Amino acid sequence: MNGLVADSHRRNELHVMHGVDEPHPPIRRSVSKTCRVCSDEIGIKENGELFMACYECGFPVCRPCYEYERSEGNQCCPQCNTRYKRHKGCPRVHGDEEDNGNDKDGDDDFDDEFQINKNHHQYPEQTNNTNHHDINRSENGDYHPQQWHPNGPAFSSIAGSIAGKDFEGEKDIYNNVEWKERVEKWKAKQEKKGLVNKEDAEGNDQGDEDDDFLMAEARQPLWRKIPIPSSRINPYRIVIVLRLIVLCFFLRFRILTPAKDAYPLWLISVICEIWFALSWILDQFPKWFPINRETYLDRLSLRFEREGEPNKLSPVDVFVSSVDPLKEPPIITANTVLSILAVDYPVEKVSCYVSDDGASMLLFDTLSETAEFARRWVPFCKKYAIEPRAPEYYFSQKIDYLKDKVEPSFVKERRAIKREYEEFKVRINALVSKALKKPEEGWVMQDGTPWPGNNTRDHPGMIQVYLGSEGALDVEGKELPRLVYVSREKRPGYQHHKKAGAMNALVRVSAVLTNAPFLLNLDCDHYINNSKAMREAMCFLMDPQLGKKLCYVQFPQRFDGIDRHDRYANRNVVFFDINMRGLDGIQGPVYVGTGCVFNRQALYGYDPPVSEKRPKMTCDCWPSWWCCCCGGSRKSKSKSKKGSKGVFGGFYNKKKKMKNYPKKGSSPVFDLEEIEEGLEGYEELEKSSLMSQKNFEKRFGQSPVFITSTLMEEGGHPHGTNSTALIKEAIHVISCGYEEKTEWGKEIGWIYGSITEDILTGFKMHCRGWKSVYCMPKRPAFKGSAPINLSDRLHQVLRWALGSVEIFLSRHCPLWYGYGGKLKWLERLAYTNTIVYPFTSIPLLFYCTIPAVCLLTGKFIIPTVSISIIFNIL
């Protein structure tokens, strides 16, 4: 089993040297040769020196990013906000004429601003890596950096962040009239000099500009933040503030004017009104900063799927959880699995894990039939770009299926695949009918051996790999994604923690078998409606700046089968379309249980990486004793904070040191015994600064393979790992006693202690400082099945309410947990609102009863007062 290792282009480091005694510090050249904006190499000027965009602070920026900022941005350095000086060979922009010293590299060089790539093919050593800047050779033999169109990579003026700015430079390359005029003028000069003829100039210019435009487009951000216009959000904020002021006056009036003849009723009403006011505040203020986000899938492909190079998209492990196939129809689960296998993503980077927490032979046989049908369904979907890629929902669409399908063979193949799907449904229905008649001696598999899961409460762990191995190809001979059936071990006397325990078992199994750096969590009745959903999430998780700080990307829940009036309020429009957008503008949306792509490192309980901050400027105008009193205390505080990062921070830093541990030994680490010996040897190498193997086992459990996988941030396994040994180890990590005396469910994975484990898990991540993102593509990413009757809907709401009460009564209550950490106050208000809303039913019941009591007793909760008394109170 080969490891799937993603590229490590996102690790950028910035080192800035500051002057001490000079009033005007000299040029501080950065040690880093990597652009802080786009992660490409900075490149070298014609004189052999490293390109320096800013001569004041030396902030590392490559030439294309520098030119784009001058033409489309604010023309300033993102670190020191100093206006960029014009370099030789760069196009002039408005404002260059105002400063006589703008040209840093010499005199006017208008003729050199449009050097073509004439002899580009003669120097392959300069272009063997597309991540580097292309170098052109002019007629006199000197090297000149290749010129880029101003529509190049954009970056914000905020140091270290490119992801939150509204970019306006996204127009076609030939729409810039001024640019075309300058190009034509340059062509005329070149023809007069006899350097190129007219045909060559036009052809080379067209090809070079096209290549440059594609490379510049790939270097731009993968997403952007779109704030709500102030003309729309400010009136909403004004209404909130006005209502808050009116509410304060109303409560003041109610408290200061008691109804003495009906004091008990008055007191109950005032308590209820105060509770309603607090509930309203908790619900409104987290919506203060709503935002929208837009992704660019074409840039993702240009950056990580370049032609002729290995695909660099990160692998994804998909989790599908199921408990009882008789309550959760197997045909629905099969459609979910088929939509995952046919997703628009590299097949070698997708693995689907189906958790059967009921140990049902029905689901086992269903997945076997699903794997067989997928060999026809997956190539059909990818050949004709079918949407959605769940066959039940695709064939039930009331649309013109011939729209945009111009190939003559489509109708014939669609008719054939539909007929095969109907036969597939018949086989699944036959399995369901058979499962309803369980024999007394239990189920027997095809080879005659008893089914291990006949006793659903006492059975061993089971793992079956259907696809992804050698020979598991589709009808066209192409590879299919991996499909794995998992049923964890269950024994009497052990706590299994329901869905949270099953999800943690999938985390460990996937880490042992594939170890993808990102995980997609889906319910068995939620299929992939948008085949590019994973790519949408990767636009955020693979972002060089934001990706390392994200714990998950949450998608909204959308449902099929809802009637036009939505009588059971299944759509939850206010929550998914308003509340979650508001949370996205603070620290991130809450985790809602499905349709979420996780960062595996966040599930392991690690802290997010600390971003580099620019040191504060110091001045020499104050006496030294003043700096000792003020600045010195700040330094000591910052040092004390660094020294007291807590369990997660310390462990994260130690893990960082050990992330390359498998490469430290003299020989590669392949087998279980070698991995175990390697851990012990590495502990002896540096005992003072690294966690011992005992501490690893206390945290993650006694599995050297799993511990090794946690140290590999980019995922994958050491090459040459024995697949048979990995299957045995996967069985070991899903044993019912594996989590005993570990931190699983306490600080690692899905958190135990509540029926609504999703809210609790997301809350713990946000308390550690992680951020989350809300992604709402135009085509809904996932769709599920909603309750179709009142009893199911009430049961669902009751389960959510009980889970919120459990969190309120636990140590993880947002009212008192996580203070002094990294949870923002508005985010805390939002989480508090999610756990206290069930208690609103109590004052609501009393408040609705008070009017009836008043009518029966003749006493009222509002006394009769004159207008003068009201003005005196106000």
C-alpha positions, 0 to 999 in steps of 0.5 A: 500500500503506497502512501499518499503524501501531499506537497508541503508548499504551504510551509512558509517562514518569515525572518525579518532583521530589525535595525537597533540604533539607526533612525532610518534602518538600512535594507533588511534582506529576508533570508527566505527565498519563498514569496510570502504571498503565493509560496513560489520562489522569489527569483533572481534579478539580471545582476544575480541578486535576489529580487527585493520588492520592498527596500525598507523592510525586505518583506519577501514578495516575488516579482509577479505579486509585486507587479500585481500589487502595483497595478491592481492593489494599494501599491504598498508593502504588506508589512511596512505599508511603504509605497513600492518603488518602481523596478527596472522592467516593470510597467509604470503605474499612476503615481510613479511620476510624482516621486523623482526617485521612484526608479530604483534600478536606473534610468528609463527602460521603456523598451525593456518593459515588453521583452518577449520570450524569444529564446525561451526554448533554448534554455530549458534549464531555466524552465524545468520547474513551473513553480519557479519564475521563467527567465528570458534571455534578451538579444545581448545575452543578458537575463531579464525576468519574464514580464507578467500581466498586471492581472497576476496574484493579488494579496492584501495589505495586511501582513501574512494574510491574502485570503480576506480581500475583495479582488477586483482585478479579475478581468480578461487580459485583452480588456485593458485598452491601455495595455493593448496600446502599449503592446502594439507600440512595443511591437512597432519598435521591435519591427523597426529595429529588425529584431522580430518580424510581424508574424513571430511577434504576434505568435510569441506574444499571444502564446507567452501572454496566455501562459503567463495569464494561466500561471498568474491565475493559478497564483491568485487566492483560491477563495475570497470573503464577500462582506455583506454590503453596509447598505444592507447590514447597517439598517439591520444593526440599527434595528438591533440597537434600537430594539435593545434600547427599547427593551431596556426601558421596558424592563426598567418600567416593569421592574419599577412598577410592581403590581401590588395586588397581584405580586406573584403573577407580576414577579413570574411575568417579569422573570419570564420577560427577562429570560426572553430578553436574554434569549433574544440577545444571545440569538441576535448578536452572533449575527453581527458580522455575517459574510459570504465566501466565494471559491475558485475551483479553476485556480485550484486545478491550475495550482495543484493539477498541472498537466504533466505533473503529479496530482497534488490535491490532498487525499480525503477519507469519507465516513458514512455512519449507519446503525440499523439498516432496517430503519435506514433503508439500504438502498439509501445508503447504497446511493450515498456510497455510489455518490462518493465513489463517483465524486469529481476527485482523483480516485487514488485520493478518495477512500470511503469508510462505512461504519456498521454499528449494528453488525448487520449482514444486510448492510454487508451484502448491500455494500458487496452489491453496491461495489459491483454496480459501481463498476458501471455507474462511476465511469458513466457519471464521469464520462457524461458529467452526471449531476447528482451522482446518486442514481436514485435521485438522478433518474427521478429528476423531472428535467430534460436529461438530454440538455447539454448531452450532445454525444449520440451514445449517451441515450443508449448508455443511459437507458442501459445503466437505468435498466441495470440500476432497476435490477440492482434495486431488485437485488437490494429489495430481495436482501431486505426481504431476506433480512426480515426472516432471521433464522433461529441459528443465525445468519450464515455467509456464502462460504458456510461460516456463521456471521460474526455479528449474529449477536449485535451486542457481543461480536468481534471487529470486522473489516472488509475492503471491497474496492481499492485493491488490485483487480478492483477496476471498473468496466473501462479498466480504470481504478476505483476509489477504496471502499471499506466496511467497518464494524467495531468490536462490542462486548458486554460491560463496555461503554460504546458511546453510540455514534461518537464512539463509532466515528472515533473508531473510523478515525483510527481505522482510516489512519492505519489504512490510508491516513488522509489529512482530511476527513468528510463526515456524512450520514447514511442518508446524505448523498453528494449532490455536487460532485465538486464538493470536495474541491470546494472544501479544498479551496479553504483547507489547502489555502497557504495562509488559512488552511493550517488554522481551519479545523473544519469546513461546514456545508449547509444541510439541504433536504429532498422530499420537503413539501412546498409549505415545509409544515415541519420546518425541516429547511431551518432557513434561519439557522442555515442561511442566517445564523451560520453566516453570522458565525462565519464572520466571527470564528466559524460555524458550529458543527452540525453533524454531517456535511463537514470536512475535518482537518485530521490534526484538529481531531487529534486534540492539537492546537492550531499553529501560531501565526507569526506576528510582526514585532512591535516598534520600539522608540528611543525617545523614552528613558530606559527605565520606562521601557523596563517598566512597560516593554519589559513586562510585556516581554515577560508576559509573552514569554510566560504565555509561551511557557504555559501553553497547556496540554495541547500547545505543549503536545502540539509543539513536541509533535511538530518536532517528531513529525519526521520521526519515521525518517530519522532512523538509519533504515525505513520504518515498514513493519509494526516491530520496526515502528515500535523499535523506532519509537523507543530509539527516538525517545532515547535520542532526545528525552528532555524535549520529546514525549515518551512512548508511554505518554503517546500510548496514554493519549492515543492508545497502544498502537505504534502504527496509529501513533506513527500516523499522527506524526505525519501531518500531510498523511500517508504511510511509509512506502513498502508498508505491509498491507496484511499487517495494517489490516491486523492493526486496524482490527486492533484499534477498533477493539472495545477496550482500546480507548480505556485509559486514553484521551479518546472522547475526552480531548481527542476525536468526537467528544463523549458526554452528550447525544449531540456530540457534534456541538460538543466536538466543534465547541472544543475545537473552537476553544483551542483556537481553531477556526471554521468556515461555512461554504455555500456553493451555488449547487448544494453540496449535500442533500439528505432525507428529512422527517416526513411525519410529525412524530419523527420530527418531534423525536428529532427535536427532542433528541437535540434538546436533550443533548443541549441540556446534557452539555449545559449540565456538564463541565463543557458548558460554554457559560464556564468552560474555556475562559482564558482560552481562544474562544471569542465572546460572540462565539461563546454567546452563540454556543450558549444559545445552542444549549439554553434554548430548551429551557425557554419552554419553561418560561414560555409555558408560564407566560402563556398561562398568566393571561388565563389566570388574570382573567379568572382572578380579575388581577392584572400584572400591569398596574394602572399608572398615570402618564406623569408617573411613567415620565418620572420612571423614565 
